[in-house]
């Protein structure tokens, strides 16, 4: 089914705060609560909304050192590396990408030493050909 402006606005509001009350969503959208309930149910049924999660705040980020890590994988090791990375609690996001590298991982650690050890551990996984890491200094926009 085609998304309309109300669906797009509803999704944007839920990205900002998935725990926002239906009455507040209805008021912001200028529709009834029944309409919001119905649209959320339809978006869930269609697989547009697949779940709800916790987004950690700036206080958590201030306590952690985060980095983006580009990872090049040797042929035929992609799924094995993906599983190994997914098992690491320090991994917050993993993207498969096109280009020279195969993955971009966002990782976090409580201090520089732990981040260095994590980067070394990932680089030593069987099938990892090369990595490049960049420490995240600040997040300017997150949705």
C-alpha positions in Angstrom: 0.0 0.0 0.0 1.2 3.5 -0.8 2.4 5.7 2.1 0.8 9.1 2.4 1.9 12.2 4.3 0.2 11.1 7.5 2.1 7.8 7.5 5.4 9.6 6.9 4.8 12.0 9.7 3.7 9.2 12.0 6.9 7.3 11.3 9.0 10.4 11.9 7.2 11.0 15.3 7.8 7.4 16.3 11.4 7.6 15.3 11.8 10.5 17.6 10.0 8.7 20.5 8.4 5.3 20.0 6.9 5.5 23.5 4.9 8.7 22.7 1.3 8.3 23.7 -1.3 7.7 21.0 -3.3 10.7 22.1 -0.2 12.9 21.6 0.5 11.4 18.2 -3.1 12.0 17.2 -3.0 15.6 18.3 0.3 16.2 16.4 -1.1 14.6 13.3 -4.5 16.2 13.5 -6.3 12.9 13.4 -8.2 10.7 15.9 -6.7 8.2 18.2 -8.5 5.4 16.3 -6.8 6.5 13.1 -3.4 6.4 14.8 -4.1 2.9 16.2 -5.3 1.7 12.8 -2.3 3.2 11.0 0.2 1.7 13.4 -1.4 -1.7 13.2 -1.4 -1.5 9.4 2.3 -0.4 9.3 3.2 -3.3 11.6 1.2 -5.8 9.5 2.9 -4.6 6.3 6.3 -4.9 7.9 7.0 -1.2 7.7 7.3 -1.1 11.5 9.0 -4.3 12.6 9.7 -3.5 16.2 10.5 -1.0 18.9 13.9 -0.5 20.5 15.9 1.6 22.9 18.0 4.5 21.6 20.6 5.5 24.1 21.1 9.1 24.9 24.0 11.5 24.9 24.9 10.7 28.5 25.7 7.1 27.5 27.6 8.3 24.4 29.7 10.6 26.6 30.8 7.6 28.6 31.8 5.6 25.6 34.3 5.9 22.8 32.6 5.1 19.5 34.1 4.4 16.1 33.1 3.5 12.6 35.1 0.6 11.3 35.3 -0.2 7.6 35.9 -4.0 7.1 37.1 -5.7 3.9 36.4 -9.5 4.0 38.1 -12.2 2.0 35.8 -14.0 -0.5 33.5 -16.6 1.0 33.9 -15.4 4.6 31.1 -12.8 4.6 28.5 -14.7 6.5 31.0 -16.0 9.0 32.3 -12.5 9.7 28.8 -11.1 9.9 27.9 -13.7 12.6 31.1 -13.1 14.5 30.5 -9.3 14.6 26.8 -9.7 15.5 27.8 -11.8 18.5 30.0 -8.9 19.9 28.0 -6.7 22.4 30.3 -3.7 21.5 28.8 -3.7 18.0 25.9 -1.2 17.7 25.3 -1.2 14.0 26.5 -3.2 11.0 25.9 -2.2 7.4 26.8 -4.2 4.3 28.1 -1.7 1.7 29.3 -1.6 -1.9 32.8 -0.4 -2.9 36.2 -1.3 -1.6 35.0 -2.4 1.8 32.2 -4.9 2.6 31.0 -3.6 6.0 30.8 -0.5 8.1 30.5 -1.4 11.7 29.7 1.1 14.5 31.5 -0.1 17.7 31.8 1.3 21.2 34.0 0.7 24.2 34.4 2.4 27.6 38.0 3.6 27.1 40.7 4.0 24.4 42.5 0.8 25.5 39.3 -1.3 25.2 38.5 0.2 21.8 42.0 -0.5 20.6 41.7 -4.1 21.8 38.3 -4.5 20.1 39.6 -3.1 16.8 42.6 -5.6 17.0 40.2 -8.5 17.8 38.0 -7.8 14.8 41.0 -7.4 12.6 42.3 -10.8 13.7 39.1 -12.6 12.7 39.6 -15.3 10.1 38.6 -13.8 6.8 39.1 -10.1 7.6 41.5 -8.8 4.9 41.7 -5.2 6.0 40.1 -2.6 8.3 40.1 1.2 8.7 38.7 2.9 11.8 37.6 6.4 12.6 36.6 7.6 16.0 33.3 9.4 16.2 33.8 12.8 17.7 30.1 13.9 17.8 26.7 12.9 16.4 25.0 15.8 14.8 21.8 14.2 13.7 20.3 10.8 14.7 16.8 9.6 13.7 
